[in-house]
Amino acid sequence: MIDPAELMRLAIEVCREGLAKGQSPFGCAIAQGDRIISRTHNTVALTTDITAHAEVNAIRAANLEIDNIFLEGAVVATTCEPCPMCMAALHWARVDTVYFGATIADAESAGFNELTLPAEELLARGGSQLKLIGEMRRDECRQLFDEWLANPKRTVY
């Protein structure tokens, strides 16, 4: 099994690739067993698709990689606490565990229009069995917001 801290490092790395393209500061990596099955960043502005969050993009890529809509046993690392849309998609994809770095409050303080419904509360209210582990490498993930804000090529989000 891939070490969750290493998976988060890959999510941070791919987030920075997105930042270099002017995209928003969100990255996600998914592993199944010892295999990385996707790693991608937010492409909302690039694709003019409001649903193209890092987690949704990573789920789509992982589904194609394994030719299955379900990602059972998969472990996810995402640089920010998933929004309700992404958390629901991760639940429906049947991933096992999600690790996140920065919080919804961190994203909101960087200027993002967040729904302030914590992912943990959404999972509890919905009866999900998905395991959620927060604030992994939080300082590094919060730094991504500062890098985005300092980037003259950034897109408005």
N, C-alpha and C positions, 0 to 999 in steps of 0.2 A: 504494500500500500504506500502511496506517495505521502511523504511527510506534509501535514497541513501548512506548516510554516514555509516550506518550499513552494507549495502550490500558491500561497499568498504572494510570495516573491514573484512568481510568474504573472500573477494578476497585476501587481504593481508595475512590473516591466511592460506588460502589454498596454496598461493605462498610459504610461509615458510615451509609447508609440502613438497612441491616439492623440495625446497632448501635442506631439510634434506636428500633427496634421490639423491642429486647431480644434480638435474635438473635446468634449467635456471630460472631466477627470474621473472616469469610472472604468474599471477593468475587472475581468472575470476569467477564471480558469476552472476547468472541470476535469477530474480524473476518475477513472474507473479501474480499480485495482492498482496496478503499477503503471498504467498507461494514461498519459494526458490525452484527452479526447477533444478538447477545444480550449482555446484561450483567445479572447477578443476584448475589444473595448466598445464604448458607447459610440454610435454612429448616427445619432438623431439628426444633427444638422447636415451631415454628409449625404444621407439618404432621404432627407425630408420625410422621416418616418418617426413620429413621436413614440412609437413602441420599440424603437431600436436601442433599447438600453443594453448595457454590457451583458447582463444576465440573460436577457431574451436572445441576444445575438449568440451567446455561448451555448444556450440550450439548442438553438436551431442548428448550429454547427455540429454539436455533439450528436444530435439526433441523426444527422446526415452521415457522420463518421461511423456510427455503429449501426445504421440502418434500422433504427427502432425509435418509436416515440417515447419510450420509457427509459429512464436513466437509473434504473434500480441499482443500488449499491454505490452510486456515484457520490463523490465528495466535491464540493464547490468552495472556491475561495473568491470572494468579491471584495473590492476595495471599500465599498460602502454598504451599510445596512440596506437590504433590498426594500424597495418601495412596495406598496401593496400589490401592484401588477406583477412585479418580478417575483415576489414571495409566493403569490398564487401559482405562477407558472412553474416555479421550482417544486412546489407541492404537487402539482398535476403531473410533472415529469417524473415524480416518484424518486427524487434524489434522496440520499440517506442523510447527509449532513451538510450544512452550510456554515462556513466561517466568514465573518465579515470584519472589516477594519474600522473605518470611520462610522459614525452614527448618523441617523437622519438629522439630528440637531446640528451636526458638523456641516452637512450639506446645506441645510437651511441657512446657517450663518455665513456660508459662502455665496448666498444669493439664489439658491435653487428653490423652486416652488414646490416644496415637499408637502405631502399629506402626512401629518404628524401622528400617524398610527404606527406604533412600533411593530416590527416584524414579529416579535415574540407574542404580542397580544393578538395579532391576526391569526397566527398559528393556533394559539390556545382557544380562541373563540371559534375557529373553524374545526377544531378537533384533529388537527394534523399530527402525525407521528414524526414528522421531520425534525431532526435535531439542529438547533441553531446555537452557534457559539460566537459570541461577539467580542469586539475590540481586540482582535488579533493584529498586532503590528499597527495599532491605531495611530500612533504619532506619525509613522511613515505614510499612512493612508491620508491622514489629515493634511500632511505636507503637499499632497497632490492638488488639493484645492488652492493652496497658495501659489503653486507653480502655474496652475491654470489662470488664476487671477493676474499673474505677472506676465502672461503670454500675450504679446500683441497680436498674434494670429488666432487667438481664441474666438470661437463662435459664441454668439449670444444664445443662452439657453434658458 
